Amino acid sequence: MVTDWFTGDGDDFRLLGTRCSACASVFFPREDGHCRNPACGGGELAEVPLSRRGRVWSYTDSRYRPPSPYVTDPELPWEPYALIAVELESERIVVLGQAVPGITVADLTVGMEVEVVPGVLSEDAETTWTTWHWRPAGVTA
């Protein structure tokens, strides 16, 4: 699990970003240091939950095993997955993430509404690495 990137479970699951008090820019992943907006003089950064829904901005297949620190079992065959860039309209940012298992690029279109849900990146006998996934709105797990 990536610490402090998301919170909650089920319908309360949210990605966590930060918002600058001076310019209102929102950042994800979270920023703990200073405002990254080059036009901002700097302000206090506060944690904010991000919108649960957004629209597909772009998407692609991930057909290769990524390098470390991505966690995969090299003994298992690689399973491709859809990678989605989602525009959160309220925050005016694009957030990248995997589609839920079973959703392929054939199921996606630019502009389609999706929602963020908890997901499993990888697991073994001792550890479950959690993450977020994007699921087309109205589709149940």
N, C-alpha and C positions, 0 to 999 in steps of 0.2 A: 504494500500500500504506500502511496505517496502521501506523506504527512501533510495535512492542512490544505489539500487541493480540493477536497469535497467533504460533505457531511450528510448525515441523515440516512434514511432507508426508505424504500418504496416511494410513495408519493411525496415524501419529505426530502428525497435525495436532491442535493444541489451542489453544483460546482462553486468553489469559493474564489473570489477575486479580490482585488483591492481597488479603491476609488480614492483619487487625489482630492483633498479638500479645496485646493486652489483652483484647479482647472476642470474638475469632475471627470477626468479621464479614468477609464476602467481598464485594469490589466488582468490577464490570465495567461500563464500561471501567476499566482500571487507575487507581489513585489513587496519586500520588507524594507528595502533601503530608501530609495528616493523615486520621485515621479520620473518616468521615462519619456514623458512628452517633452520634446526639445524646445517647445514654445512656452513651457511653464517655468515660472520662477521657483517652483517647489512648494509643496504643502504637506500636511500630515496625510498619511495613507491609512485608510480604515478598511477592515475586512467587510466585504459585501457578498451576499449570496447572489449568484447569477441567475438569469432567467432559465427556466426548465425547458423551454421550447425555443426553437429557432427554425431557420429555413436552410436547406442544403444549398451551399454556395458552390461547392465542387466535390468530386469524389473520384476514387480510383481503387484498383485492386492492389493489395500488397501480396506479391507472389514470391517473395524471398524471405529467408530467415534473417531478421535484423541482428546487428552485432550487440554485444554487451553495452550497456547494462540491461537491455531487454532480456527477460528471463524465459528461456525455452529449454526443453529437454532434448538434447541432441540425439538421443536414442529414438525419439518419436519422429514420424514423418511430419514435415512442415504442412500446416493447414492454411491456405490463403484466406484472407479476410478483406472486407471492404473498409476503406478508410474514408471518412467523411469530414469535410470542412463545413462547419455550420455557422451561419451568421446569426448572432443574437441581436435582434433589432433594437431592443431597449438600450443595450450597452454599446452598440455599434462596433462590435468586435467579432472576429472569426475564431472559432475554437475547433481544433482538430481532434478527432477521436475515432475509434473503431465503431463499426456498425454492430448491432447485436448479432450473435451467432444465427446463421440461417438467412440473413439478409445479404444479398449479393449486389453487385453494381447493376445487374439487370432489374433489380427492384427499386432503384433510385432514379430520381430526376432532379435536376436543378430547380430550386424553388419549393420542393416538397417540404412540408412541415415535419419536423422530427422533435423528439424529446429525449432528455438525458435520463439514463437509468443506471443503477449500479451494475457492475459487471466483474467478471473474473478474468484477469490477465493470464494467470497460470496458477497451478497448484501442484503440490506434492503431498507426501504423507504428513509432513510437519507444518507446511505453510500454504496459505492461500494469499496470492497477490491480487488485491482488488484494484479496480479502476472504474472508469465510466465508459458507457457505450451510448451510441445514438440509435434510437428506435423510431421508425416511422410512426407518426401520431396516429392513434386509433388501433395500432397493432398491439396485441397482448402477448406477454411472454409465454 
